[in-house]
């Protein structure tokens, strides 16, 4: 929350990158809880997975690439967009498996296996990252052109 309240664009964009995945997960869980079983259309549940990428891409476009240190914000946010869903997937898989409850070694082994599987190219993070980069680049171009036309 401190990053989101910062006065500079870099820390705010970093705060959005840190909170995008959990925020969308919590919103999706809340909507599903309120709507009940089968109350959320399948299209909406499919779109939830893309929303963090759109948030991160918009934050990066707003942040910009200048000064050059903001390129580091871009890299960190894209890395977070890749790693955070893998962490959430691994933790929810381990905690949702009652068979392994109490066997910490097996829980750790399963968590590691799920985490590495989610990080792999087959894990599905690449399209999300590509979407975030595309939104960020298109937004940056639009923002740059708009600022040039007003000056």
C-alpha positions in Angstrom: 0.0 0.0 0.0 2.9 2.3 0.7 4.2 1.8 -2.9 0.7 2.6 -4.3 0.6 5.8 -2.2 4.1 7.0 -3.4 4.4 10.2 -5.2 6.7 8.9 -7.9 5.5 6.8 -10.9 8.1 4.1 -10.5 7.1 2.9 -7.0 3.4 3.2 -7.9 3.8 1.0 -10.9 5.8 -1.5 -8.8 3.0 -1.5 -6.3 0.5 -2.3 -9.0 2.8 -5.1 -10.2 3.0 -6.6 -6.7 -0.7 -6.4 -6.0 -2.2 -7.2 -9.5 -2.3 -11.0 -9.2 -3.6 -11.2 -5.6 -6.1 -8.4 -6.2 -7.6 -10.1 -9.2 -7.7 -13.4 -7.3 -9.5 -11.9 -4.4 -12.0 -10.0 -6.6 -12.7 -13.2 -8.6 -13.2 -15.2 -5.4 -15.5 -12.6 -4.1 -17.6 -12.4 -7.3 -17.8 -16.2 -7.4 -18.9 -16.3 -3.8 -21.6 -13.7 -4.3 -22.8 -15.2 -7.6 -22.9 -18.7 -6.2 -22.2 -22.0 -8.0 -22.6 -21.6 -11.8 -23.4 -17.9 -11.3 -20.4 -16.5 -13.1 -20.4 -17.0 -16.9 -17.5 -19.1 -18.3 -16.4 -16.1 -20.4 -15.9 -14.0 -17.3 -13.9 -16.7 -15.5 -11.7 -17.0 -18.6 -11.1 -13.2 -18.7 -10.0 -13.1 -15.0 -6.7 -14.7 -15.9 -5.9 -11.9 -18.3 -6.8 -9.0 -16.1 -3.6 -8.9 -14.0 -1.6 -8.5 -17.3 -3.8 -5.7 -18.4 -3.4 -3.9 -15.0 0.4 -4.4 -15.1 0.6 -3.3 -18.7 -1.4 -0.2 -18.0 0.8 0.7 -15.0 3.9 0.2 -17.1 2.6 2.4 -19.8 1.7 5.1 -17.3 5.1 4.7 -15.7 7.1 5.0 -18.9 10.7 4.1 -19.6 12.3 7.4 -18.7 14.4 7.9 -16.7 16.2 4.6 -17.4 15.8 3.2 -13.9 12.1 2.7 -14.7 13.2 -0.1 -17.1 14.0 -2.0 -13.9 10.4 -1.5 -12.8 9.3 -3.0 -16.1 11.5 -6.1 -15.6 10.5 -6.6 -12.0 6.8 -6.3 -12.8 7.0 -8.7 -15.7 9.0 -11.2 -13.4 6.3 -10.8 -10.7 3.6 -11.5 -13.3 5.4 -14.7 -14.1 6.3 -15.9 -10.6 3.4 -14.8 -8.4 0.7 -17.0 -10.1 3.2 -19.9 -9.9 3.6 -19.4 -6.2 -0.2 -19.1 -5.6 -0.8 -22.3 -7.7 1.8 -24.2 -5.7 0.6 -23.1 -2.3 -3.1 -23.7 -3.1 -2.2 -27.2 -4.5 -0.2 -28.1 -1.4 -2.8 -26.7 1.0 -5.7 -28.2 -0.9 -4.3 -31.8 -0.7 -5.4 -33.5 2.4 -3.6 -36.7 1.6 -0.2 -35.0 2.3 -1.4 -33.1 5.4 1.2 -33.5 8.1 3.9 -34.9 5.9 6.0 -31.8 5.4 8.6 -33.4 3.2 6.0 -34.6 0.7 4.2 -31.3 0.9 7.5 -29.5 0.0 8.2 -31.9 -2.8 4.8 -31.4 -4.3 5.0 -27.7 -3.9 8.3 -27.6 -5.7 7.0 -29.8 -8.5 3.9 -27.7 -9.0 5.9 -24.4 -8.8 8.5 -25.5 -11.3 5.7 -26.8 -13.6 3.9 -23.5 -13.4 7.1 -21.6 -14.2 7.9 -23.8 -17.3 6.9 -22.6 -20.8 4.1 -25.2 -20.7 2.8 -23.5 -17.5 1.1 -20.9 -19.5 2.7 -17.7 -18.2 4.1 -16.6 -21.6 0.8 -15.3 -23.2 0.1 -13.3 -20.0 3.5 -11.7 -20.1 3.2 -11.0 -23.8 -0.2 -9.3 -23.2 1.3 -7.1 -20.5 4.2 -6.1 -22.7 1.8 -5.4 -25.6 -0.5 -3.2 -23.4 2.6 -1.4 -22.0 4.2 -0.7 -25.4 0.9 0.4 -27.0 0.1 2.6 -24.0 3.6 4.1 -24.0 3.4 4.9 -27.7 -0.1 6.5 -27.2 1.1 8.5 -24.2 4.2 9.7 -26.0 2.3 10.8 -29.0 -0.3 12.5 -26.9 2.3 14.4 -25.0 4.1 15.5 -28.2 0.8 16.7 -29.8 0.0 18.9 -26.7 3.5 20.6 -26.7 
